[in-house]
Amino acid sequence: MAVDIIYETHSTTTDNEAGISTGWLPGRLSAKGHREARELGERRRGQDIAAVFTSDLRRSVETAHIAFPDGRPPIHQDVRLRECDYGRFNGQPSQLVAARRARHVDDPFPGGQSYRQVLAATDAFLQDLARDWDGRRVLLIAHTANQWALDCLLAGASLDDLLKAPFTWQPGWSYTLPSDRRSQSGEPSRSQA
């Protein structure tokens, strides 16, 4: 069997609109973000989602609670779904962070972490998901770095290549997580949700 994963990024924040890379700072949804979160809930209702998993950063939690205000499906926070910690670059202009991304595949941002560390945290989360949610559909609401990690871990993409290309938003991604998947391996499946 497998876990059917629907992935969504958190909704637009005031930092996104200002061209700021929030990183491990909490962030706050903008008015546009509130609308997007409601639309996410409408888009995903009736899709037999067993649970929603979010990063524990405020912008992801806020997205989930606006999308599913009645707590159905149940919402779970997980620190392993956090955005990359840009260290001293948290809260800095997005262009500055984007220009440095490729340098931090393996080497952490000063005072932060590397994208490889995000990949490892996401992989650990997937191991638990495969064990505990086999045969079900779940929704993940997290960050750009986690979507790249899913592309690497479940679709065989190159982390180096992903970090060199601009992120392109879409209304969700779908992944299949095989229940017998071993850490950083497995039969990938990915499509637009």
Order of alpha helices (4+ residues) and beta strands (2+ residues): beta-alpha-beta-alpha-beta-alpha-beta-beta-alpha-alpha-beta-alpha-alpha-beta-beta
